[in-house]
Amino acid sequence: MLRVRLSFLAVTLIAISIFYRIGVIQVVEGDKWAQLSEEINLQYRPVKATRGNIYGADGSLLATSLPFYRVALDPSIDKSPDWKSSVDSLSRNLAAFYKDRSANAYKRMILDARNDGKKYLILNRRQINYQEKLTMSKWPIFKKGRMGGGVIFEKIDKRYRPFKNLAGRTVGFLNEDQYGAGLEYSFNEYLQGRNGEALFQKIVGGSWKPLHDADDIKPTDGFDIVTTLDVNIQDVAESVLLKQLINKDAAFGSVIVMEVATGHIKAIANLEKNKQSHGYGEYYNYAVGEQGLTEPGSTFKLLSMMALLEEGKINLNDSVDTGNGSYKFYDRYMRDAKRGGYGMLSIREVFEKSSNVGISKLVDEHFGHQPQRFIDYIEKAKLDNPLGFQLKGEGIPYFKHPDDKNWYGTTLPWMSIGYEIKITPLQTLTLYNAVANGGRMVKPMIVQQISRGNSIEEEFETETLTRSIASNKTINTLQDLLKGVVEKGTASNISTDTYSIAGKTGTAQKLINGRYTQKYYTSFVGYFPAEKPKYSAIVVIDSPKGFNAYGGDISAPVFKEIADKIYAQDMNIQQIETKDENIVRANNEEFPYIKAGKAAELQMICNSMGISNHYAGSETWVKSSISNKSIQWVGNTVEKPLVPDVTGMTLRDALYILENKGLRVEFSGSGRVSTQSLSKGTPFKNDQIIKLSLS
């Protein structure tokens, strides 16, 4: 009985203490706990700003934030007498839209939430777009809005790229951990805007329900970025590069196209083989970044030739004995690509044929006693430091100096042909662009404007890195040498009569684990048209498989195909001369006639030559007929979704029209189009081949 009494007493004391504590919490500490509860369940939380857009140079939208919504409902808001009948209609609409449960299931879910006093019910976790939101806003209950019907459309911004993966690595990304790449990462400070702040209530399940509050701070949307990228050139660069990478089963490749005068980057393509899928994708910006730093090989010979010419001690007609293609510098042999060597060459031929022995002998002879003088020319050309490009992660060039411990007697000869140094493709292109630009080196740029609406926040102008990298005489000589490489040197396979190209091939053995291997880094860098350059470009392809893995065979054809398509599309670089391909002599008579072409251009030609011509139509493209020594223009419709008539046109005009329609063009011969394999006015399929005969 004693133990029973003691147990009863203990239980009684515990009960009294519990009731006492309840009283203290409710009465004495009530305000404290009420405030704490409010702090836990009500919070001011950030409201994300809408991220700014990224545009191409022509206004094409490269990246934008599209609004998506999650639909929720506060079933306690609507107190109208027709609420129950409206729920029936709403439930049927929800079931028909989401197709994940029946109308009765949706109705039961809404009624249960209302009966339980819930103020926040997520109807479906699937996100809807803006147009779907507009449709839903007309449904029963929803059409009364947030305050009248209790509908809550929670906005969630998603990044969207209208051109899908085009320029994917250049446009870039930014994840939740603020890790990213490309423009999205480099210009995040402008794009992200400023977040706002709003009052949220925590509900069952850990979700936060937004509440209206007078103290809410609205977010400020991010700035838009206008780039220098040309969507059409970017598309051409990627497609042509991909075709060659697949053809040669290469590890990766890069292409950069730049406007000579301004330094505006019109395209950057980086494609790398995926080891799992064996397809190609943009995973790293080798054109600009640190992993793109590599020994450039023979494209660096331009700098060596510039240094030699600036010293004023060589003449292009001087002779150099390259022997059997092998020459010993101290304990190492320098070798030419041609087995058996070139023998005696002029200095011009040394450059055009890209003789390693010839270049290294000349540089060693003139700079071997003072190697720092050679380094001075590298520094004058601004190759020893990063360019300060607008994308983060630019590679830092690597050059040895005569005072370094790893400078050997063989360093200068090997450096002169692009070994024992490391630069990115962008830095190589900048050097060649300076030669195309008459010696003026401009900084490459990819963003030209930051704006919001019609208001410009910041505008970027072309920046000159150096007024001239060499004397006018040297620049003119270098331009002549680069033309010679294409006309009769290692890139003669890409020479064309339509327009002129100037450039240099490059082939460098890959250094892997401290040893040079039989894998090659091939490149071609140059500009076009050579007489009046508008575009410069570089193509690099790493570790191509097969025979003739040289820059002239692997990278140069890619350059030419890209240049061909740019030339066909850009009417501004097609100089109109009296010897224009459109004008021919008919039966050796004095009166010229014109077959077909673009109306505005052909009229301008005729007017400048004093030829009578008449046109009353409005078609862009025309064909001609002769009447009493006067040309009558006849409209040539090419806009219809049918095969157009391109007979009589020059190849460039035919390519422009047909490729813009999605046809693949194969051609033979030269001159104007005489026949076409697909009849005019017939339907065609996208990517269908059309064969043209020119005469």
C-alpha positions in Angstrom: 0.0 0.0 0.0 2.9 2.3 0.7 4.3 1.8 -2.8 0.9 2.5 -4.3 0.5 5.7 -2.3 3.9 6.9 -3.4 3.2 6.1 -7.0 -0.1 7.9 -6.9 1.6 10.9 -5.3 4.3 11.0 -8.0 1.7 10.9 -10.8 -0.2 13.7 -9.1 2.8 15.9 -8.8 3.8 15.3 -12.4 0.3 16.2 -13.6 0.3 19.3 -11.5 3.7 20.3 -12.9 2.4 19.8 -16.5 -0.7 21.9 -16.0 1.5 24.5 -14.3 3.9 24.6 -17.3 1.0 24.9 -19.7 -0.3 27.8 -17.8 3.0 29.5 -17.8 3.4 29.0 -21.5 -0.1 30.3 -22.3 -0.3 33.1 -19.9 3.1 34.3 -18.8 5.1 33.4 -21.9 2.3 33.6 -24.4 3.5 36.7 -26.3 7.0 35.3 -26.6 5.9 32.0 -28.2 3.3 33.6 -30.4 6.0 35.9 -31.8 8.4 32.9 -32.3 5.6 31.0 -34.1 5.0 33.9 -36.4 8.8 34.2 -37.2 8.9 30.5 -38.0 5.8 30.4 -40.2 6.0 33.9 -41.7 9.2 35.0 -43.4 10.3 37.6 -45.9 11.9 35.5 -48.6 13.7 36.6 -51.8 11.8 36.8 -55.1 14.0 36.2 -58.0 14.3 38.8 -60.7 13.8 37.9 -64.4 17.1 37.2 -66.0 18.1 39.4 -69.0 18.1 38.3 -72.6 21.1 37.5 -74.8 20.9 38.7 -78.4 22.8 38.2 -81.6 24.2 41.2 -83.6 21.0 41.2 -85.8 18.6 41.0 -82.8 18.2 37.2 -82.9 17.3 35.9 -79.5 20.1 33.5 -78.2 18.8 33.1 -74.7 15.8 34.3 -72.7 13.9 33.6 -69.5 10.4 32.2 -70.2 7.8 32.4 -67.4 6.3 29.1 -66.3 3.8 28.7 -63.5 2.8 26.2 -60.8 -1.0 26.3 -60.1 -2.2 26.4 -56.5 -5.5 27.3 -54.8 -6.7 28.8 -51.6 -10.1 27.1 -51.4 -11.3 29.2 -48.4 -11.3 32.5 -50.4 -14.4 32.2 -52.6 -17.5 32.6 -50.4 -20.0 33.0 -53.3 -23.2 30.8 -53.3 -22.3 29.3 -56.7 -19.0 28.0 -55.5 -20.0 24.3 -55.3 -21.4 24.3 -58.9 -18.2 26.2 -60.1 -16.0 23.5 -58.5 -17.7 20.9 -60.7 -16.7 22.8 -63.9 -13.3 23.6 -62.5 -12.6 19.9 -61.8 -13.6 18.9 -65.3 -11.3 21.5 -66.8 -8.4 20.4 -64.5 -8.9 16.7 -65.4 -9.1 17.4 -69.1 -6.0 19.6 -69.0 -3.6 17.6 -66.8 -5.0 14.1 -67.7 -3.5 12.6 -64.5 -6.7 12.0 -62.5 -10.5 12.1 -62.9 -12.8 15.2 -62.4 -14.3 13.5 -59.3 -10.8 13.1 -57.8 -10.0 16.8 -58.4 -13.3 17.8 -56.9 -12.8 15.6 -53.8 -9.3 17.0 -53.3 -10.6 20.7 -53.4 -13.6 20.0 -51.2 -11.5 18.1 -48.6 -9.0 21.0 -48.5 -11.8 23.5 -48.0 -13.4 21.4 -45.2 -10.0 21.0 -43.5 -9.5 24.8 -43.5 -6.4 24.6 -45.8 -5.4 27.9 -47.4 -2.9 26.5 -49.9 -3.5 23.6 -52.1 -1.1 22.7 -55.0 -3.5 21.4 -57.7 -0.7 19.9 -59.8 3.1 20.1 -59.7 3.4 20.2 -63.5 4.5 23.7 -64.7 2.4 25.5 -67.3 3.5 28.2 -69.8 2.2 31.7 -70.2 -0.4 30.8 -72.9 -1.7 28.0 -70.7 -2.0 30.4 -67.8 -4.1 32.7 -69.9 -6.4 29.9 -70.8 -6.7 28.8 -67.2 -7.5 32.3 -66.1 -10.8 32.1 -67.9 -12.0 29.0 -66.0 -14.6 29.0 -63.2 -13.3 30.3 -59.9 -9.9 31.1 -61.5 -11.4 33.9 -63.5 -12.1 35.7 -60.2 -8.4 36.1 -59.6 -6.3 35.7 -56.5 -8.3 37.8 -54.2 -11.8 36.7 -55.4 -11.3 33.0 -56.3 -8.1 32.1 -54.5 -6.1 31.0 -57.5 -2.3 31.3 -57.2 -0.1 31.2 -60.2 3.5 30.8 -58.8 5.9 32.2 -61.4 9.1 30.1 -62.1 11.5 31.4 -64.8 13.3 28.9 -67.0 16.2 29.7 -69.4 15.3 29.0 -73.0 17.4 29.0 -76.2 15.4 29.5 -79.4 18.4 28.1 -81.4 18.8 25.1 -79.1 22.5 24.2 -78.9 23.8 26.8 -81.4 26.8 28.6 -79.8 26.0 26.6 -76.7 29.3 26.9 -74.9 29.7 30.6 -75.9 26.2 31.5 -74.6 27.0 29.3 -71.7 25.2 28.5 -68.5 25.0 29.3 -64.7 23.8 26.8 -62.2 22.4 27.2 -58.6 25.9 27.1 -57.2 27.0 30.1 -59.3 29.2 27.8 -61.4 29.1 28.4 -65.1 30.7 29.3 -68.4 30.3 31.6 -71.3 28.2 34.8 -71.5 25.7 33.6 -68.9 28.6 33.3 -66.4 30.8 36.2 -67.5 28.0 38.8 -67.6 26.0 37.4 -64.7 26.4 40.7 -62.8 24.2 42.4 -65.5 22.0 39.5 -66.5 20.8 38.5 -63.0 19.1 41.7 -62.1 18.3 42.5 -58.4 16.1 40.1 -56.4 13.0 41.4 -54.6 11.5 40.4 -51.2 8.0 39.2 -50.3 6.2 37.7 -47.3 5.7 34.0 -47.4 3.9 31.6 -45.0 5.2 28.1 -44.3 2.6 25.4 -44.7 2.3 21.7 -44.1 4.9 19.8 -46.1 7.5 22.5 -45.9 6.2 24.6 -48.8 6.1 28.4 -48.7 2.9 30.2 -49.7 3.3 33.8 -51.0 1.2 36.4 -49.2 0.4 39.9 -50.3 2.1 42.5 -48.1 2.5 46.3 -48.4 6.2 46.0 -47.6 7.0 43.6 -50.5 10.0 44.7 -52.6 9.5 44.2 -56.3 12.5 42.6 -58.1 14.4 44.5 -60.8 14.8 42.6 -64.0 18.3 42.0 -65.4 19.9 43.9 -68.3 19.9 42.5 -71.8 23.2 41.7 -73.6 23.7 42.4 -77.3 26.5 40.3 -78.7 28.5 40.5 -81.9 27.6 37.0 -83.0 26.0 36.4 -86.4 23.5 33.4 -86.1 23.9 32.5 -89.8 27.8 32.5 -89.7 27.7 30.6 -86.4 25.4 28.0 -88.0 27.7 27.6 -91.0 30.8 27.4 -88.8 29.3 24.6 -86.6 27.9 22.5 -89.4 31.1 22.6 -91.6 33.3 21.9 -88.6 31.1 19.0 -87.5 31.2 17.4 -90.9 35.0 17.4 -91.0 35.4 16.2 -87.4 33.1 13.2 -88.2 34.9 12.6 -91.5 38.4 12.5 -89.8 37.2 11.0 -86.5 39.1 13.9 -84.7 39.2 14.6 -81.0 37.9 18.1 -81.1 37.9 21.2 -83.3 37.4 25.0 -83.0 36.5 27.8 -85.4 36.5 31.5 -84.8 35.3 34.0 -87.3 36.1 37.7 -86.7 35.4 41.0 -88.4 38.7 42.5 -89.4 38.1 46.2 -88.8 36.1 46.0 -85.6 37.4 42.8 -83.9 33.7 41.7 -83.6 33.5 37.9 -83.1 30.9 36.6 -85.6 31.1 33.0 -84.6 32.9 30.7 -82.1 32.4 26.9 -82.5 33.9 24.3 -80.3 33.0 20.6 -80.9 34.5 17.7 -78.9 34.0 14.0 -79.2 31.9 12.4 -76.4 33.8 9.3 -75.3 30.5 7.5 -74.3 28.3 8.3 -77.3 31.1 9.0 -79.8 29.0 12.0 -81.0 30.2 15.6 -80.8 29.1 18.4 -78.5 30.2 21.7 -77.0 31.8 20.9 -73.7 34.6 23.4 -73.5 35.7 26.6 -75.2 39.0 25.5 -76.6 39.1 28.6 -78.8 39.6 30.9 -75.8 40.1 28.9 -72.6 43.2 27.5 -70.8 42.7 24.0 -72.2 42.9 25.5 -75.6 46.5 26.6 -74.9 48.8 24.6 -77.2 51.8 24.7 -79.4 50.5 26.3 -82.6 53.0 25.0 -85.0 53.6 26.6 -88.4 51.0 29.4 -88.0 53.5 31.0 -85.7 56.0 31.4 -88.6 54.2 34.6 -89.5 55.6 36.2 -86.3 59.1 34.8 -87.2 58.9 36.2 -90.7 57.7 39.6 -89.3 60.7 39.7 -86.9 63.1 38.9 -89.7 61.6 41.5 -92.1 61.7 44.2 -89.4 65.4 43.6 -88.8 65.8 44.6 -92.5 68.5 42.0 -93.1 66.6 39.6 -95.5 65.2 39.8 -99.0 62.5 37.5 -100.1 64.5 36.5 -103.1 67.5 35.5 -101.0 68.2 31.8 -101.0 68.2 29.4 -98.1 69.7 25.8 -98.3 67.2 23.5 -96.6 69.2 20.5 -97.7 67.6 17.1 -97.5 65.0 18.4 -95.0 67.0 17.6 -91.9 69.3 20.0 -90.0 71.0 19.6 -86.6 70.8 22.3 -83.9 73.1 21.2 -81.1 71.8 17.7 -80.1 68.4 17.8 -81.9 67.4 17.5 -85.5 64.9 19.9 -87.2 63.0 18.2 -90.0 60.7 19.3 -92.8 57.4 17.6 -93.6 58.6 16.7 -97.1 60.6 13.6 -97.2 64.0 14.3 -98.9 63.7 18.0 -98.2 63.2 21.0 -100.5 66.9 21.7 -101.3 67.6 25.4 -102.2 64.6 27.7 -101.7 64.1 31.4 -101.8 62.9 33.0 -98.5 59.5 33.5 -100.1 59.3 29.8 -100.9 60.5 28.9 -97.4 57.4 30.6 -96.1 55.0 29.4 -98.8 56.1 25.8 -98.5 56.4 26.1 -94.7 59.9 24.8 -94.4 60.8 24.2 -90.8 64.5 24.0 -91.6 64.4 27.3 -93.6 62.6 29.4 -91.0 64.6 28.0 -88.0 68.0 28.5 -89.8 67.1 32.2 -90.6 65.9 33.0 -87.1 68.9 31.3 -85.5 71.2 33.1 -87.8 69.8 36.6 -87.1 68.7 36.2 -83.5 70.7 33.4 -82.0 73.3 35.8 -80.5 70.5 38.0 -79.1 67.4 35.9 -78.5 65.8 38.6 -76.4 65.4 40.7 -79.6 63.2 38.0 -81.0 61.2 37.9 -77.7 60.8 41.7 -78.1 58.9 41.2 -81.3 56.6 38.8 -79.6 55.9 41.3 -76.9 55.4 44.1 -79.5 52.7 41.9 -81.1 51.0 41.6 -77.7 51.2 37.8 -77.8 52.8 37.4 -74.4 49.8 38.4 -72.3 46.1 37.6 -72.3 44.0 39.8 -74.6 41.5 40.8 -71.9 38.7 39.1 -73.7 35.2 39.6 -72.4 34.6 35.9 -71.5 36.1 34.7 -68.2 38.6 31.9 -68.2 40.9 33.2 -71.0 44.1 31.2 -71.4 47.4 32.8 -70.4 50.1 32.5 -73.1 53.3 30.7 -72.3 56.7 31.9 -73.7 60.2 31.1 -72.5 62.7 33.9 -71.9 66.5 33.7 -72.4 67.0 34.1 -68.6 64.8 31.1 -67.8 66.5 27.9 -66.5 64.8 25.9 -69.2 66.1 28.0 -72.1 68.4 25.9 -74.2 70.3 26.4 -77.5 67.6 24.6 -79.3 64.8 26.8 -77.8 64.9 29.6 -80.3 64.9 27.4 -83.5 62.0 25.4 -82.2 60.1 28.5 -80.9 60.5 30.1 -84.4 58.2 27.3 -85.9 55.7 27.3 -83.1 57.0 24.8 -80.5 58.0 25.3 -76.8 55.3 28.0 -76.6 51.6 27.9 -75.9 48.9 30.3 -77.1 45.1 30.0 -77.8 43.5 30.0 -81.2 42.0 33.4 -80.4 45.5 34.9 -79.8 46.8 33.4 -83.1 43.8 34.8 -84.9 44.3 38.3 -83.4 47.9 38.4 -84.8 46.7 37.5 -88.3 43.8 39.9 -88.1 46.3 42.7 -87.4 48.1 41.9 -90.6 44.8 41.9 -92.5 44.0 45.2 -90.8 47.1 46.9 -92.1 49.1 46.4 -88.9 46.5 47.7 -86.5 45.8 45.1 -83.8 42.3 45.3 -82.3 41.0 43.5 -79.2 38.5 40.8 -80.1 35.1 41.5 -78.6 31.9 39.5 -78.3 29.6 41.9 -76.4 28.8 45.3 -77.9 26.0 46.6 -75.7 24.3 46.2 -72.3 20.8 47.6 -72.2 17.3 47.4 -70.6 14.5 48.2 -73.0 15.5 51.4 -74.9 18.0 52.4 -72.3 21.6 51.6 -72.9 23.5 50.9 -69.7 27.0 50.4 -71.3 28.3 50.3 -74.8 31.6 48.8 -75.9 33.7 50.3 -78.7 36.5 48.6 -80.6 39.7 48.9 -78.7 43.1 49.2 -80.4 45.8 47.1 -78.6 48.6 48.6 -80.8 48.5 51.1 -83.7 50.8 48.9 -85.7 52.6 45.7 -84.9 55.2 46.4 -87.7 56.2 48.9 -90.4 53.9 49.4 -93.4 56.6 47.8 -95.6 56.7 44.7 -93.5 52.9 44.4 -93.3 52.6 44.7 -97.0 55.2 42.0 -97.5 53.4 39.7 -95.0 50.1 40.2 -96.8 51.8 39.2 -100.0 53.4 36.1 -98.4 50.1 34.9 -97.0 48.4 35.3 -100.4 51.3 33.2 -101.9 50.7 30.4 -99.4 47.1 30.0 -100.9 48.0 30.6 -104.5 51.1 28.3 -104.8 52.0 27.0 -101.3 50.7 24.6 -98.7 47.1 25.8 -99.1 46.9 25.9 -102.9 44.1 23.4 -102.6 41.7 26.1 -101.4 42.6 28.7 -104.0 39.5 30.0 -105.8 38.9 32.4 -108.7 35.7 33.8 -107.2 37.6 35.7 -104.4 41.1 35.6 -102.9 42.2 34.1 -99.6 45.3 34.8 -97.6 46.5 32.6 -94.8 48.8 30.0 -93.4 48.6 26.3 -92.6 49.8 24.8 -89.3 50.7 21.3 -88.3 52.1 20.6 -84.8 53.0 17.2 -83.3 51.2 16.7 -80.0 53.3 16.6 -76.9 51.8 13.8 -74.6 53.5 12.8 -71.3 56.7 14.7 -72.3 57.1 13.0 -75.7 56.1 14.1 -79.2 53.7 11.6 -80.8 52.3 10.9 -84.2 49.1 12.8 -83.3 48.8 16.2 -84.8 47.2 19.6 -84.1 46.2 21.0 -87.5 45.2 24.5 -88.3 44.6 27.2 -90.9 44.3 30.9 -90.1 43.8 33.7 -92.6 41.4 36.3 -94.0 39.3 37.1 -97.0 38.9 38.7 -99.5 42.7 39.1 -99.5 42.7 42.5 -101.3 40.1 44.1 -99.0 39.7 41.9 -96.0 36.4 41.9 -94.1 36.6 38.6 -92.2 39.5 36.7 -90.6 39.1 33.2 -89.3 41.0 30.3 -87.7 40.2 26.6 -87.9 41.9 24.1 -85.6 41.3 20.3 -85.6 43.0 18.1 -83.1 44.1 14.5 -83.6 42.5 13.8 -87.0 42.9 10.2 -88.2 44.0 9.0 -91.6 46.7 9.9 -94.0 47.9 13.5 -94.8 47.0 14.8 -91.4 48.3 18.3 -92.2 46.7 21.7 -91.8 46.4 22.2 -95.6 44.5 18.9 -96.0 42.4 19.0 -92.8 41.7 22.5 -91.6 42.1 24.6 -94.8 39.2 23.0 -96.6 37.0 23.8 -93.6 38.1 27.4 -93.7 37.3 27.6 -97.5 33.8 26.1 -97.1 33.0 28.5 -94.3 34.4 31.4 -96.4 32.5 30.3 -99.5 29.2 30.4 -97.6 29.9 33.7 -95.9 30.9 35.2 -99.3 27.7 33.9 -100.9 25.5 35.4 -98.2 27.3 38.7 -97.6 26.6 40.9 -100.6 28.8 43.7 -99.2 32.0 41.9 -99.8 31.2 41.0 -103.4 32.8 43.8 -105.2 31.0 44.8 -108.4 33.4 45.4 -111.3 32.8 45.8 -115.0 34.3 42.4 -115.5 31.5 40.9 -113.2 30.7 37.3 -113.9 27.1 38.3 -114.7 28.1 40.2 -117.8 29.3 38.4 -120.9 29.7 39.2 -124.6 26.9 37.8 -126.8 28.3 36.2 -130.0 31.3 38.5 -129.7 29.1 41.5 -130.3 29.9 44.8 -128.5 26.5 44.9 -126.6 26.8 43.0 -123.3 23.8 41.1 -122.0 23.1 39.8 -118.5 21.6 36.4 -117.9 20.2 36.5 -114.3 20.8 37.8 -110.8 19.7 40.3 -108.2 17.7 43.2 -109.7 19.3 46.1 -107.7 22.8 45.0 -108.4 22.3 44.3 -112.1 20.6 47.6 -112.6 23.4 49.4 -110.8 26.0 47.7 -113.1 24.1 48.6 -116.2 23.5 52.2 -115.1 27.2 52.6 -114.3 28.1 51.3 -117.8 25.5 53.4 -119.6 23.4 50.4 -120.7 19.7 51.0 -121.3 17.7 48.8 -119.0 14.1 48.8 -117.9 12.2 47.1 -115.0 8.6 47.7 -113.9 8.3 44.7 -111.5 9.1 44.4 -107.8 10.8 41.0 -107.7 14.2 40.8 -106.0 15.6 38.3 -108.5 15.3 38.8 -112.3 16.2 37.3 -115.6 17.0 39.3 -118.7 15.7 39.7 -122.3 17.2 41.8 -125.1 15.0 44.3 -127.0 16.5 46.9 -129.4 19.8 47.1 -127.6 18.0 47.5 -124.3 17.7 45.1 -121.4 14.2 44.2 -120.2 14.1 42.7 -116.7 11.7 39.9 -116.1 10.8 38.8 -112.5 12.2 35.5 -111.4 10.2 34.3 -108.4 12.4 32.3 -105.9 10.4 32.9 -102.7 7.7 30.2 -103.3 8.2 26.8 -101.6 9.2 25.2 -104.9 12.5 24.6 -106.7 13.6 28.1 -108.1 15.1 28.7 -111.5 18.8 29.5 -111.1 19.9 29.0 -114.7 22.0 31.9 -115.9 23.0 32.9 -112.4 26.5 33.0 -111.0 27.4 30.2 -108.5 27.4 32.6 -105.6 23.8 33.8 -106.3 22.6 30.2 -106.9 24.2 29.0 -103.7 22.6 31.9 -101.7 19.1 31.1 -103.0 19.2 27.3 -102.9 20.9 26.9 -99.6 18.6 29.3 -97.9 15.7 27.1 -99.1 17.4 24.1 -97.4 18.7 22.4 -100.5 22.2 20.8 -100.6 24.1 22.0 -103.7 26.6 20.0 -105.7 28.2 21.7 -108.7 30.7 21.2 -111.5 32.4 23.5 -114.0 32.8 27.2 -113.8 31.0 30.3 -115.0 27.2 30.6 -114.8 24.6 27.9 -114.1 23.7 26.2 -117.4 21.5 23.3 -116.1 20.0 22.2 -112.8 19.0 18.6 -111.8 15.7 19.6 -110.2 13.2 21.2 -112.5 12.0 24.7 -111.6 8.6 24.9 -110.0 8.6 21.4 -108.6 8.3 20.5 -104.9 11.3 19.4 -102.9 12.3 18.0 -99.6 14.6 19.7 -97.0 18.2 18.7 -97.4 17.6 17.3 -100.9 20.5 17.4 -103.3 20.4 19.6 -106.4 23.2 19.3 -108.9 24.3 22.4 -111.0 26.3 22.4 -114.2 28.3 25.6 -114.8 29.6 26.8 -118.2 
